[in-house]
Amino acid sequence: MEIRLWGTRGSVPAPGPHTLEFGGNTTCVEILLQSGRRIVIDAGTGIRNLGNHLKAQGASVRFHLLLTHNHWDHLLGLPFFDPIYWEDTEILIDGWPLAFQALSRVFDDRTGDGFFPVAFDQLKAQITFINRVARGPLVLEDVHIEALSVNHPQGCLGFRLREGDHTLVFITDNELGQEGGRPFGDFVEFARNCDLLIHDAQYLPEEMPEHRGWGHSTYEEAVRLAAEAGVKRLLLTHHDPGRSDTEVRDIVRKARQLVMGRKDAPKIDAAREGASYYLPEVVSVPSRQALFP
């Protein structure tokens, strides 16, 4: 299983000289299975660069698009994803049930209040909403996909993908400490013993009183989850749009200190736009910076 990160920023794109290392595009993750099948999680602005990559390959495009939820920072890249304008593109959409409706509303809805000059029904690609994974496990060849509803306003799903003996868990936009929400123990079981956990860590602990109920976690909460679940590696993601590369590096340093000296502690880093990871081992990252030292 190869995991490529095309967007790691939260809430709104944040391009500029201070976000070059960890990226300014919003959430988009590409997963290439051993069979060659492609799965994409979310259609944030990072999906535009994925489209450019696929265009350069020159082959027809077919993949499953798993949508975590219906907030715009996870959807607004799709109108700029070139393959949706190709007749030989096929996209099967699954995930949070209301996300497909929200996705279609990003385009012109022909009622005078659309948000893009092209209407959804004018797209040339074959786009189908299958609505499966929210109701039970989805099996694609040798990959088993489960979904879990998480703590976020208007709802959101996390995903667990298992291929052979190796597992990826992706949970964005989740408030682990939400009072009255899904209990922490449920997330521990969902992430149990996974090879790689990619989890929301948008806020600092001292920022939470002002943002409680907004549906995001701190790096302390994400590290606690990884440690209690026996996770091998943790990537902190959904970086706050106001967070510079220097500040993200500081978060990583503090997160690593929380598990220093602990037996079987998870290896921790921050999600980097443009990075590729292979399960079971991390093989490469374009920035050439060492991951999980």
C-alpha positions in Angstrom: 0.0 0.0 0.0 1.4 3.4 -1.0 0.0 6.5 0.6 0.6 9.9 -1.1 -0.3 13.2 0.6 -1.6 15.8 -1.8 -3.1 18.2 0.8 -2.5 18.4 4.6 -3.8 21.8 5.6 -7.0 22.4 7.4 -9.9 24.9 7.0 -8.6 27.0 4.1 -5.7 26.8 1.8 -2.6 28.6 3.1 0.0 29.0 0.3 3.1 31.1 0.9 6.8 30.9 1.9 6.0 29.8 5.5 4.1 26.7 4.5 6.5 25.2 1.9 7.6 22.2 4.0 4.2 20.9 5.2 2.1 22.3 2.5 -0.7 24.8 2.0 -3.3 22.7 0.1 -6.3 21.3 2.0 -7.0 17.6 2.5 -6.4 15.0 -0.2 -4.8 11.6 0.2 -4.1 9.1 -2.6 -3.8 5.4 -1.8 -2.4 3.0 -4.3 -3.1 -0.7 -3.6 -1.0 -3.7 -4.6 -3.5 -4.5 -7.3 -3.0 -1.1 -8.9 -6.5 0.1 -7.7 -6.5 3.8 -6.6 -8.5 5.2 -3.6 -8.6 8.9 -2.9 -9.7 10.4 0.4 -11.3 13.8 0.2 -11.2 16.4 -2.6 -9.6 19.4 -1.0 -7.5 21.7 -3.0 -4.7 19.1 -3.1 -6.7 17.1 -5.6 -5.8 19.6 -8.3 -2.2 18.5 -8.2 -3.2 14.9 -8.2 -5.1 15.6 -11.4 -2.0 17.1 -12.9 -0.1 14.0 -11.9 -2.6 11.7 -13.5 -2.8 13.8 -16.6 1.0 13.5 -17.1 0.6 9.7 -16.9 -1.7 9.8 -19.9 -3.9 6.8 -18.9 -7.6 6.7 -18.2 -8.6 7.5 -14.6 -10.7 5.3 -12.4 -10.8 5.4 -8.6 -12.9 5.3 -5.5 -13.3 8.7 -3.8 -14.0 8.4 -0.1 -15.4 11.7 1.4 -15.0 12.2 5.1 -17.7 14.9 5.3 -19.4 17.8 3.6 -17.3 20.9 4.6 -15.9 22.9 1.8 -12.2 22.6 2.6 -12.6 18.9 1.8 -14.6 19.3 -1.4 -13.6 22.5 -3.2 -10.7 21.1 -5.2 -12.9 18.9 -7.3 -13.9 21.5 -9.9 -10.2 22.0 -10.6 -9.4 18.3 -10.9 -8.8 17.9 -14.7 -10.0 14.3 -15.1 -13.6 15.2 -14.3 -13.7 16.8 -17.7 -12.6 13.6 -19.5 -15.1 11.1 -20.9 -13.0 8.1 -20.0 -12.8 9.0 -16.2 -14.9 7.0 -13.8 -15.2 8.0 -10.1 -17.1 6.0 -7.6 -18.0 8.2 -4.6 -18.6 6.8 -1.1 -18.3 8.0 2.5 -20.4 10.5 4.5 -23.9 10.3 2.9 -24.5 14.1 2.8 -21.1 14.8 1.3 -22.1 13.9 -2.3 -25.0 16.4 -2.2 -22.7 19.1 -0.9 -20.1 18.2 -3.5 -22.6 18.7 -6.3 -23.6 22.0 -4.9 -20.1 23.3 -5.3 -20.9 23.5 -9.0 -23.5 25.6 -10.8 -26.9 24.3 -9.6 -28.8 26.1 -12.4 -31.0 28.0 -9.9 -28.9 31.1 -9.9 -26.9 30.5 -6.7 -24.2 28.1 -7.8 -20.6 28.6 -7.0 -18.9 27.5 -10.2 -19.6 28.3 -13.9 -19.9 24.6 -14.9 -22.9 22.6 -13.8 -22.4 19.2 -12.2 -24.4 17.5 -14.9 -22.1 19.0 -17.6 -19.1 17.1 -16.3 -17.9 14.5 -18.8 -16.6 12.0 -16.3 -18.8 9.1 -15.1 -19.5 10.0 -11.4 -21.5 7.6 -9.3 -22.5 7.8 -5.6 -22.5 4.2 -4.3 -23.3 5.0 -0.6 -21.8 1.7 0.9 -19.1 2.2 3.5 -21.2 4.3 5.9 -23.6 1.3 6.2 -21.0 -1.4 6.7 -17.5 -2.6 5.6 -16.6 -2.1 1.9 -14.4 -4.8 0.3 -12.4 -3.9 -2.8 -10.4 -6.9 -4.0 -8.0 -7.6 -1.1 -8.7 -4.3 0.8 -11.2 -4.1 3.7 -12.5 -0.6 4.4 -14.4 0.3 7.6 -15.8 3.7 8.6 -16.4 5.3 12.0 -18.5 8.4 12.7 -16.3 10.9 14.5 -16.9 14.1 16.6 -17.3 16.9 14.2 -20.2 19.4 13.5 -22.6 18.2 10.9 -20.9 14.7 11.0 -17.8 13.1 9.6 -16.3 9.7 9.0 -12.9 8.2 9.7 -11.6 5.3 7.6 -9.6 2.1 8.4 -8.1 0.4 5.4 -6.5 -3.0 5.7 -4.6 -4.7 2.9 -3.0 -8.0 3.9 -1.4 -7.6 7.3 -1.0 -3.8 7.1 -3.5 -1.1 8.1 -3.9 2.6 7.6 -6.3 4.6 9.7 -7.2 8.1 8.5 -9.2 10.4 10.9 -9.5 14.1 10.1 -11.8 16.7 11.6 -12.2 14.9 14.9 -12.5 16.3 18.4 -11.2 13.5 20.6 -12.0 15.3 23.8 -15.6 16.3 22.9 -17.9 16.0 26.0 -20.9 13.9 25.2 -19.5 12.8 21.8 -18.1 9.4 20.7 -16.0 8.2 23.6 -12.2 8.1 23.4 -12.2 4.3 23.8 -14.0 3.8 20.5 -11.2 5.6 18.7 -8.6 3.5 20.5 -10.3 0.3 19.2 -10.7 1.7 15.7 -7.0 2.5 15.5 -5.8 -0.5 17.4 -2.4 -1.8 16.2 -2.5 0.0 12.9 0.8 0.6 11.0 0.0 4.3 10.3 -2.5 6.6 11.9 -3.1 10.0 10.2 -5.0 12.1 12.7 -6.3 15.7 13.0 -4.1 17.8 15.3 -5.2 21.3 14.3 -5.0 23.0 17.7 -2.6 23.5 20.5 -3.8 22.5 24.0 -4.0 26.2 25.1 -6.2 27.0 22.1 -8.9 24.4 22.9 -10.9 26.5 25.4 -11.7 29.0 22.6 -12.3 26.3 20.0 -14.1 23.6 22.0 -16.9 22.2 19.9 -15.3 23.1 16.6 -14.5 19.5 15.8 -10.7 19.3 16.0 -8.0 17.8 18.3 -4.7 18.8 19.8 -1.4 17.0 19.2 -1.5 15.8 22.9 -4.8 14.1 22.3 -3.7 12.5 19.0 -0.5 11.2 20.7 -2.5 9.8 23.5 -4.7 8.0 21.0 -1.7 6.6 19.1 0.0 5.4 22.3 -3.1 3.7 23.8 -4.0 2.1 20.5 -0.5 0.6 20.0 -0.1 2.5 16.7 3.3 2.1 15.1 3.5 5.5 13.4 1.5 8.7 13.8 1.2 11.6 11.3 -0.4 14.8 12.6 -2.5 16.5 10.0 -5.1 19.2 9.2 -2.5 21.8 10.1 -4.1 25.1 11.1 -3.9 27.6 8.2 -2.2 30.1 10.4 0.5 27.7 11.4 4.0 28.2 9.9 6.4 25.4 9.1 8.5 26.4 12.1 5.4 26.1 14.4 4.5 22.7 13.0 8.0 21.5 13.6 7.7 22.7 17.2 4.5 20.7 17.5 6.3 17.6 16.3 9.1 18.2 18.8 6.6 18.5 21.7 4.6 15.5 20.5 7.7 13.3 20.5 8.6 14.4 24.0 5.3 13.1 25.2 6.4 9.5 24.4 10.1 9.8 25.0 11.4 6.8 26.8 8.2 4.9 26.5 8.4 1.3 25.4 6.9 0.6 22.0 6.2 4.4 21.6 4.7 5.4 18.2 7.0 7.2 15.8 5.7 10.7 15.3 5.9 13.3 12.5 3.7 15.8 10.8 2.0 15.1 7.5 3.9 16.7 4.6 2.2 17.6 1.3 4.0 15.7 -1.5 5.3 12.9 0.7 4.8 9.2 -0.1 4.7 6.4 2.4 4.7 2.7 2.0 3.3 0.1 4.3 4.8 -1.6 6.2 7.8 0.7 5.9 8.3 4.4 5.1 10.5 4.4 2.0 10.7 8.0 0.7 9.7 11.6 1.1 10.4 14.2 -1.6 11.6 16.8 0.8 14.5 14.4 1.7 13.9 15.1 5.4 14.1 12.1 7.7 10.8 10.7 8.8 10.2 9.0 12.0 13.8 9.1 13.3 
